Amino acid sequence: MPRTQRDLKLGYSYHVTTRCNNREFKLTRHECRQVFLYALKKALAKFQFKLYALCIMSNHVHYLLEPAQAFIESPKAL
């Protein structure tokens, strides 16, 4: 069953977390983090959201972001 669509509002910031598949420690190497940051820059350019904070852990990532539109396709953006 699909998840219900999130109601994202303009002017609000959201704490978003994502984790690696199977909770594996995939972001431990510097090269892996650089590839991740490259992908994040591409998403920023495409979806135009504001990224206030980013914390890359070894198996998950925290973001503090604000959508630039009332609705962004959050799974596709991140």
Secondary structure by P-SEA (a helix, b strand, c coil): cccccccccccbbbbbbbbccccccccccaaaaaaaaaaaaaaaaacccccccccccccbbbbbcccccccccccccc
